[in-house]
């Protein structure tokens, strides 16, 4: 069940996306890269990864695509069609090749939802700078084009953070956070055959207990600039 306002949030993201593309096309810009530099955030439940992504969005001016928005895009055919059009990719074979590159050649690539999710994330990455939160974006996009971030924190901190921001009673938050982790980890293991907790899958691992939000944002922006050789333009 979608939260109130999600459809409007998706429409707003799409309008911003389309405006950004039209502004770029009006400029005498350099050739557009195949995949724009991106930030992909994986996080433990209650670790503050979504809050961090919003701070990064403020600092970079990049669009944020969180789990709910990505799910919405994958499950609504009209939205899926629109983002394919914006990405100038109309061939189903193009997205089939992405699935093959992820190691799904020769075996079923999962549900129709998953195929659409892969298409959505790749279409976005081919159209604009983006901050992806969850949904395995770290494993769907070419690592050399972006920064893959993992956000962790001690359980006690995560339980308290989750209770504070979700409205869940504190005594119920441990079960809720563990279910959330099990769901996220199960999705990644089922589709990518990886252990999401392994640091080898990420460029930066942030422990929210030891690193402030400002320091984490600065670290990620610096890492992105160094890895992709771009200069992030701060808004304002």
Sine and cosine of phi, psi and omega as CSV:
sin_phi,cos_phi,sin_psi,cos_psi,sin_omega,cos_omega
0.00,0.00,0.78,-0.62,-0.08,-1.00
-0.99,0.15,0.60,-0.80,0.06,-1.00
-0.94,0.34,0.50,-0.86,0.05,-1.00
-0.84,0.54,0.68,-0.73,0.06,-1.00
1.00,-0.01,-0.11,0.99,-0.04,-1.00
-0.91,0.42,-0.67,0.74,0.00,-1.00
-0.87,0.50,-0.66,0.75,0.04,-1.00
-0.92,0.40,-0.59,0.81,0.03,-1.00
-0.89,0.45,-0.66,0.75,0.03,-1.00
-0.91,0.42,-0.69,0.72,0.02,-1.00
-0.87,0.49,-0.64,0.77,0.01,-1.00
-0.91,0.42,-0.68,0.73,0.03,-1.00
-0.88,0.48,-0.67,0.74,-0.02,-1.00
-0.91,0.40,-0.63,0.78,0.04,-1.00
-0.90,0.43,-0.70,0.71,0.03,-1.00
-0.88,0.47,-0.63,0.77,0.01,-1.00
-0.89,0.46,-0.74,0.67,-0.02,-1.00
-0.91,0.42,-0.64,0.77,0.03,-1.00
-0.89,0.45,-0.67,0.74,0.01,-1.00
-0.87,0.48,-0.67,0.74,0.00,-1.00
-0.91,0.42,-0.67,0.75,-0.02,-1.00
-0.92,0.39,-0.57,0.82,0.04,-1.00
-0.92,0.40,-0.65,0.76,0.02,-1.00
-0.91,0.41,-0.64,0.77,-0.05,-1.00
-0.93,0.36,-0.39,0.92,0.00,-1.00
-0.99,0.14,-0.22,0.98,-0.03,-1.00
-0.99,-0.11,0.41,-0.91,0.12,-0.99
-1.00,0.08,0.96,0.27,-0.12,-0.99
-0.99,-0.10,0.20,-0.98,0.09,-1.00
-0.93,0.36,0.26,-0.97,0.00,-1.00
-0.86,0.51,0.72,-0.69,-0.03,-1.00
-0.92,0.39,0.75,-0.66,0.02,-1.00
-0.93,0.36,0.37,-0.93,0.00,-1.00
-0.89,0.46,-0.70,0.71,0.08,-1.00
-0.80,-0.59,0.80,-0.61,0.03,-1.00
-0.96,0.29,0.51,-0.86,0.14,-0.99
-0.81,0.59,0.66,-0.75,-0.07,-1.00
-0.66,-0.75,0.24,-0.97,0.18,-0.98
-0.85,-0.52,0.79,-0.61,0.04,-1.00
-0.89,-0.47,0.86,-0.51,-0.08,-1.00
-0.95,-0.32,0.83,-0.55,0.15,-0.99
-0.94,-0.33,0.63,-0.78,-0.06,-1.00
-0.49,-0.87,0.47,-0.88,0.18,-0.98
-0.95,0.30,0.49,-0.87,0.04,-1.00
-0.86,0.52,0.77,-0.64,0.04,-1.00
0.98,0.20,0.15,0.99,-0.05,-1.00
-1.00,0.10,-0.16,0.99,0.01,-1.00
1.00,-0.05,0.31,0.95,-0.03,-1.00
-0.89,0.45,-0.61,0.79,0.01,-1.00
-0.94,0.35,-0.63,0.78,0.06,-1.00
-0.88,0.48,-0.68,0.74,0.04,-1.00
-0.87,0.48,-0.67,0.75,-0.01,-1.00
-0.89,0.46,-0.60,0.80,0.02,-1.00
-0.93,0.38,-0.61,0.79,0.07,-1.00
-0.91,0.42,-0.64,0.77,0.05,-1.00
-0.90,0.44,-0.63,0.78,0.04,-1.00
-0.88,0.48,-0.63,0.77,0.03,-1.00
-0.91,0.42,-0.64,0.77,-0.07,-1.00
-0.97,0.25,-0.55,0.84,-0.10,-1.00
-0.98,-0.20,-0.40,0.92,-0.12,-0.99
0.98,0.21,0.16,0.99,-0.02,-1.00
-0.99,0.10,0.45,-0.89,0.05,-1.00
-0.96,0.29,0.58,-0.82,0.03,-1.00
-0.96,-0.29,0.75,-0.66,0.05,-1.00
-0.85,-0.53,0.97,-0.22,-0.03,-1.00
-1.00,-0.08,-0.05,-1.00,-0.11,-0.99
-0.84,0.54,-0.72,0.70,-0.07,-1.00
-0.91,0.41,-0.67,0.75,-0.01,-1.00
-0.92,0.39,-0.67,0.74,0.02,-1.00
-0.91,0.42,-0.65,0.76,0.06,-1.00
-0.87,0.49,-0.69,0.72,-0.01,-1.00
-0.87,0.49,-0.71,0.70,-0.01,-1.00
-0.89,0.45,-0.61,0.80,-0.03,-1.00
-0.96,0.27,-0.48,0.88,-0.13,-0.99
-0.99,-0.15,-0.07,1.00,0.00,-1.00
-0.90,-0.45,0.93,-0.37,-0.13,-0.99
-0.88,0.48,-0.60,0.80,-0.02,-1.00
-0.91,0.42,-0.64,0.76,0.03,-1.00
-0.93,0.36,-0.67,0.74,0.03,-1.00
-0.85,0.53,-0.71,0.71,0.01,-1.00
-0.88,0.47,-0.66,0.75,-0.04,-1.00
-0.90,0.43,-0.68,0.73,-0.03,-1.00
-0.95,0.33,-0.50,0.86,0.10,-1.00
-0.90,0.43,-0.64,0.77,0.02,-1.00
-0.91,0.43,-0.68,0.74,0.02,-1.00
-0.90,0.44,-0.52,0.85,0.01,-1.00
-0.99,0.12,-0.06,1.00,-0.03,-1.00
0.86,0.51,0.52,0.85,0.04,-1.00
-0.86,-0.52,0.92,-0.39,-0.08,-1.00
-0.90,-0.44,0.02,1.00,-0.08,-1.00
-0.99,-0.15,0.84,-0.55,0.06,-1.00
-0.88,0.47,-0.49,0.87,0.01,-1.00
-0.88,0.47,-0.49,0.87,0.02,-1.00
-0.88,0.48,-0.72,0.69,-0.03,-1.00
-0.97,0.24,-0.45,0.89,0.13,-0.99
-0.89,0.45,-0.62,0.79,0.00,-1.00
-0.91,0.41,-0.54,0.84,0.06,-1.00
-0.91,0.42,-0.71,0.71,0.03,-1.00
-0.86,0.50,-0.64,0.77,0.03,-1.00
-0.90,0.43,-0.63,0.77,-0.01,-1.00
-0.92,0.40,-0.38,0.92,0.04,-1.00
-0.99,0.11,-0.01,1.00,0.06,-1.00
0.99,-0.15,0.27,0.96,-0.04,-1.00
-0.99,-0.12,0.06,1.00,0.04,-1.00
-0.92,0.40,0.76,-0.65,0.05,-1.00
1.00,0.00,-0.07,1.00,0.10,-1.00
-0.56,-0.83,0.39,-0.92,-0.07,-1.00
-0.84,0.54,0.75,-0.66,-0.05,-1.00
-0.99,0.12,0.26,0.97,0.04,-1.00
0.99,-0.11,-0.26,-0.97,-0.11,-0.99
-0.96,0.30,0.28,-0.96,0.09,-1.00
-0.87,0.50,-0.60,0.80,0.06,-1.00
-0.84,0.54,-0.72,0.70,-0.04,-1.00
-0.90,0.43,-0.67,0.75,0.03,-1.00
-0.87,0.49,-0.66,0.75,0.01,-1.00
-0.94,0.35,-0.58,0.82,0.03,-1.00
-0.89,0.45,-0.71,0.70,0.05,-1.00
-0.86,0.51,-0.70,0.71,0.02,-1.00
-0.88,0.47,-0.68,0.74,-0.01,-1.00
-0.88,0.47,-0.76,0.65,-0.06,-1.00
-0.90,0.43,-0.66,0.75,0.00,-1.00
-0.94,0.33,-0.59,0.81,0.05,-1.00
-0.89,0.45,-0.67,0.74,0.04,-1.00
-0.87,0.48,-0.73,0.68,-0.04,-1.00
-0.91,0.42,-0.40,0.92,0.04,-1.00
-1.00,0.05,-0.05,1.00,-0.11,-0.99
-0.90,-0.44,-0.49,0.87,-0.13,-0.99
-0.29,-0.96,0.32,-0.95,0.20,-0.98
-0.89,0.45,0.62,-0.78,-0.05,-1.00
-0.49,-0.87,0.43,-0.90,0.14,-0.99
-0.91,-0.41,0.92,-0.39,-0.01,-1.00
-0.99,-0.16,0.74,-0.67,0.01,-1.00
-0.90,-0.45,0.94,-0.35,0.06,-1.00
0.97,0.25,-0.20,-0.98,0.05,-1.00
0.90,0.44,0.36,0.93,0.14,-0.99
0.96,0.27,0.31,0.95,-0.02,-1.00
-0.85,0.53,-0.55,0.83,0.03,-1.00
-0.82,0.57,-0.51,0.86,-0.08,-1.00
-0.99,-0.16,-0.10,0.99,-0.03,-1.00
-0.98,-0.18,-0.28,0.96,-0.10,-1.00
-0.91,-0.42,0.46,-0.89,0.00,-1.00
-0.90,0.44,0.85,-0.53,-0.13,-0.99
-0.85,0.52,-0.51,0.86,-0.08,-1.00
-0.94,0.34,-0.24,0.97,-0.05,-1.00
-0.99,-0.13,-0.06,1.00,-0.06,-1.00
-0.45,-0.89,-0.02,-1.00,0.01,-1.00
-0.93,-0.36,0.81,-0.58,-0.01,-1.00
-0.98,-0.21,0.85,-0.52,-0.15,-0.99
-0.86,-0.51,0.67,-0.74,0.10,-0.99
-0.88,-0.48,0.77,-0.63,0.00,-1.00
-0.93,-0.37,0.81,-0.58,-0.01,-1.00
-0.77,-0.63,0.21,-0.98,0.07,-1.00
-0.22,-0.97,0.38,-0.93,0.06,-1.00
-0.88,0.48,0.46,-0.89,-0.07,-1.00
-0.83,0.56,-0.73,0.68,-0.06,-1.00
-0.84,0.54,-0.70,0.72,0.02,-1.00
-0.90,0.44,-0.64,0.76,-0.02,-1.00
-0.93,0.37,-0.65,0.76,0.01,-1.00
-0.89,0.45,-0.68,0.73,-0.01,-1.00
-0.92,0.39,-0.68,0.74,0.00,-1.00
-0.90,0.44,-0.69,0.72,-0.01,-1.00
-0.89,0.46,-0.70,0.71,0.01,-1.00
-0.88,0.47,-0.64,0.77,-0.05,-1.00
-0.92,0.39,-0.66,0.76,-0.11,-0.99
-1.00,-0.09,-0.30,0.95,0.00,-1.00
-0.99,-0.17,-0.32,0.95,-0.09,-1.00
1.00,0.10,0.07,1.00,0.03,-1.00
-0.95,0.31,0.69,-0.72,0.07,-1.00
-0.83,0.55,0.62,-0.79,-0.07,-1.00
-0.84,0.54,-0.62,0.78,-0.05,-1.00
-0.94,0.35,-0.32,0.95,0.02,-1.00
-0.99,-0.12,-0.21,0.98,-0.11,-0.99
-0.91,0.41,-0.57,0.82,0.03,-1.00
-0.84,0.55,-0.72,0.69,0.01,-1.00
-0.90,0.43,-0.65,0.76,-0.03,-1.00
-0.91,0.42,-0.69,0.72,-0.01,-1.00
-0.92,0.39,-0.66,0.75,0.00,-1.00
-0.92,0.39,-0.59,0.81,0.08,-1.00
-0.91,0.42,-0.66,0.75,0.02,-1.00
-0.88,0.48,-0.71,0.70,0.03,-1.00
-0.89,0.46,-0.67,0.74,-0.02,-1.00
-0.89,0.45,-0.64,0.77,0.01,-1.00
-0.91,0.42,-0.75,0.66,-0.02,-1.00
-0.90,0.43,-0.72,0.69,-0.03,-1.00
-0.92,0.40,-0.60,0.80,0.03,-1.00
-0.90,0.43,-0.65,0.76,0.04,-1.00
-0.86,0.51,-0.73,0.69,-0.03,-1.00
-0.93,0.36,-0.65,0.76,0.00,-1.00
-0.92,0.40,-0.66,0.75,-0.04,-1.00
-0.91,0.41,-0.64,0.77,-0.13,-0.99
-0.99,-0.12,-0.42,0.91,-0.08,-1.00
-0.85,-0.53,-0.08,1.00,0.02,-1.00
0.83,0.56,0.69,0.72,-0.02,-1.00
-0.80,-0.60,0.35,-0.93,0.18,-0.98
-1.00,-0.08,0.96,-0.29,-0.09,-1.00
-0.90,0.44,-0.28,0.96,0.01,-1.00
-0.99,0.13,-0.21,0.98,-0.06,-1.00
-0.96,0.29,0.83,-0.55,-0.06,-1.00
-0.91,0.41,-0.27,0.96,-0.03,-1.00
-0.90,0.43,-0.28,0.96,-0.03,-1.00
-1.00,0.07,-0.04,1.00,-0.14,-0.99
-0.77,-0.63,0.43,-0.90,0.07,-1.00
-1.00,0.08,-0.55,0.84,-0.04,-1.00
-0.67,-0.74,0.73,-0.68,0.13,-0.99
-0.90,-0.44,0.85,-0.52,-0.04,-1.00
-0.97,-0.26,0.85,-0.53,0.14,-0.99
-0.99,-0.10,0.95,-0.30,-0.12,-0.99
-0.90,0.43,-0.28,0.96,0.04,-1.00
-0.96,0.30,-0.54,0.84,-0.16,-0.99
-0.96,-0.29,-0.23,0.97,-0.06,-1.00
-0.83,-0.55,0.81,-0.59,-0.01,-1.00
-0.93,0.36,0.29,-0.96,0.00,-1.00
-0.87,0.49,-0.70,0.71,-0.01,-1.00
-0.89,0.46,-0.68,0.74,0.00,-1.00
-0.91,0.40,-0.62,0.78,0.01,-1.00
-0.90,0.43,-0.69,0.72,0.02,-1.00
-0.88,0.48,-0.72,0.69,0.00,-1.00
-0.88,0.48,-0.66,0.75,-0.01,-1.00
-0.90,0.45,-0.69,0.72,-0.04,-1.00
-0.93,0.37,-0.70,0.71,0.01,-1.00
-0.88,0.48,-0.70,0.72,0.01,-1.00
-0.89,0.45,-0.67,0.74,0.02,-1.00
-0.90,0.43,-0.65,0.76,0.02,-1.00
-0.89,0.45,-0.71,0.70,-0.02,-1.00
-0.90,0.45,-0.65,0.76,-0.03,-1.00
-0.94,0.34,-0.66,0.75,-0.08,-1.00
-0.95,0.30,-0.64,0.77,-0.11,-0.99
-0.98,-0.19,-0.08,1.00,0.03,-1.00
0.87,0.50,0.64,0.77,0.09,-1.00
-0.87,-0.49,0.23,-0.97,0.10,-0.99
-0.92,-0.39,0.89,-0.46,0.00,-1.00
-0.97,0.25,0.81,-0.59,-0.01,-1.00
-1.00,0.03,0.93,-0.36,0.05,-1.00
-0.95,0.31,0.72,-0.70,0.01,-1.00
-0.92,0.39,0.44,-0.90,0.06,-1.00
0.98,-0.20,0.00,0.00,0.00,0.00
